[in-house]
Amino acid sequence: MSESKTGKNNQHQQPKSDIEISQAAVLKPIAEIARDRLGIPPDQIAPYGYSKAKISLDYIASLKDRPDGKLILVTAISPTPAGEGKTTTTVGLSDALNHIGKKALVCIREPSLGPCFGQKGGATGGGYAQVAPMEDINLHFTGDFHAIGSANNLLAALLDNHIYWGNELNLDARRITWRRALDMNDRALRQIVQSLGGAGNGYPREDGFDITVASEVMAIFCLATDLADLQRRLANIVVGESKGKDRRYIRAGELQAAGSMTALLKDALAPNLVQTLENNPAIVHGGPFANIAHGCNSVIATRASLKLADYVVTEAGFGADLGAEKFFDIKCRKAGLKPACAVIVATIRALKMHGGVAKEDLKAENLAALERGFANLGRHIANVKKFGVPVVVSVNRFSSDTEAENALLQKLVAATGTACVLADHWGNGGAGAAELARTVVKTIEDIPSQFKPLYPDEMPLADKVRTIAREIYGAADIALDDAAAKRLKEFEKNGFGHLPVCIAKTQFSFTTDPAQKGAPSGHIIPVREARLSAGAEFIVVLCGDILTMPGLPRIPAANSIAVGADGKISGLF
């Protein structure tokens, strides 16, 4: 994350790009990492070339009686264009724990092609705190996302085919809720009319695409505990409603889709094993977004990691108001996980931006803006502590940060009763985050986690949304559209009132207005739509103008990506 530090292997040259650093790394055979670092026999992995492999589901099942390691969540302040470095810290902390002699493993999400070719870039870390091979992980990797998209679209094809051949289930074409998916930012597909061109092409109706990471199949994939649970959840997907007065939900199981969908996902469900640049083991598996989905890697990967290491470092997408809340209230609630510690990532640059400083002015010292912007970090600290989880703040160091700014931030964090550590894993890998690792270990040893979800299962759905809005976003209340309120009541009537809620909202603000930085209070959260994810077992609540199919920016990252004569990719970040 440091904009001008040269890094540990490049002391007298200009900084290398992340992809150049990754391409220069010396990786070990993945079978050697599996055997020597995790004790996984060679016959229990399926190699995908030299540096990546899948871990056998049978082997993972055999680990069930082992004790669990300590689970560490890395989250962050509300993201800004200045950058925070959450994934970089996740990888760097894992390397640092190994550096100080602990048996640690990093367990993160797979990147989506949408942001890789859009504006955000990939998700493998940065500088000397990366998982590798960077290009493979950020692009097709082991094909998991392709399998998830294929399973999603197989269900869509089976649904339309059923209607074409007589519609025995009496599906109402006006009330079909299942959408198609594509792992790409393509605004032209958000809302479409399908089956044009005559009777042979089916019945025309409105349809649309979500990005694959927002698909319910992705959520199911990441919450399933094994193949049987995966197939059960897929069968429970609600695709639409029947015609007539006694409308009922029609499920994927009634279309006999669950078996074939599971067949497409069977190999993908095995977690992916790779390594960091320091040859420490890393598991990268699943990848729902946190602004439009639940933002956590797979339960299977996390549970396996806890059996394979003493410390497992994972992350949740975007800021703690989205990623951490969903990690706690959805993933931990459903999977029985108990995080031991949470690390909140911040930078002085980003906090000054939350305090009103323009990006081009961030290099100048500005203590007043830093103090104003600290309100964002302060709220995230308070929010995470509401879940009973101990907190450590990790500050990614930039060369433009001044001693006075560092001292002020340390003072502000200390006033919340929270440890704060400056880290330089971007430039120096695990050694640069050694103090952070020691602080996290000491926090876990000194402050036992009292983890609990924010709200009980039996709370009405609208009150669950209201609780999150008030307790996490600092809102005064929610404003439920009539249609959304009606849907929530309908879900409760049909037996889904006990499910947690997954709020889809802008990641850039505690409000639904991405321009509102800092820590606004007293605002209203508008709720415009509610969707049932019966297979994933949560309710998706869309707030403000959030979209489940992003678009590309004016100048997409894809415009700068190229392949040289030597076959090396450049421009990917």
Salt bridges, closest charged atoms under 4 A:
GLU3 OE1 - ARG349 NH1 2.95
ASP36 OD1 - ARG35 NE 2.75
ASP65 OD2 - LYS64 NZ 3.55
ASP68 OD1 - LYS307 NZ 2.89
ASP136 OD2 - LYS52 NZ 2.67
ASP144 OD1 - LYS54 NZ 3.01
ASP144 OD2 - HIS285 NE2 3.99
ASP160 OD2 - ARG180 NH2 2.89
ASP160 OD1 - ARG205 NE 3.12
ASP172 OD2 - ARG174 NH2 2.93
ASP172 OD2 - ARG175 NH1 2.79
ASP207 OD2 - ARG180 NH1 2.55
ASP207 OD2 - ARG205 NH2 3.88
ASP210 OD1 - ARG179 NE 2.93
ASP210 OD2 - ARG531 NH1 3.78
ASP229 OD1 - ARG232 NH2 2.81
ASP229 OD2 - ARG233 NE 2.99
GLU241 OE1 - ARG247 NE 2.59
GLU241 OE2 - ARG487 NH1 2.97
GLU254 OE1 - ARG248 NH2 2.76
ASP267 OD1 - LYS266 NZ 2.96
GLU278 OE2 - LYS8 NZ 3.09
GLU315 OE1 - LYS86 NZ 3.45
ASP321 OD2 - LYS505 NZ 3.67
ASP329 OD1 - ARG333 NH2 3.36
GLU405 OE2 - LYS352 NZ 2.89
ASP424 OD2 - LYS5 NZ 3.08
ASP446 OD2 - LYS442 NZ 2.48
ASP457 OD1 - ARG333 NH1 2.68
ASP463 OD1 - ARG466 NH1 2.81
GLU471 OE1 - LYS386 NZ 3.05
ASP477 OD1 - ARG466 NE 2.77
ASP477 OD1 - ARG470 NH2 3.77
GLU490 OE1 - ARG247 NH2 3.93
GLU490 OE2 - ARG487 NH1 2.82
GLU529 OE1 - ARG528 NH1 3.61
GLU529 OE2 - ARG531 NE 2.91
GLU537 OE2 - ARG232 NH1 3.09
GLU537 OE1 - ARG233 NH2 3.66
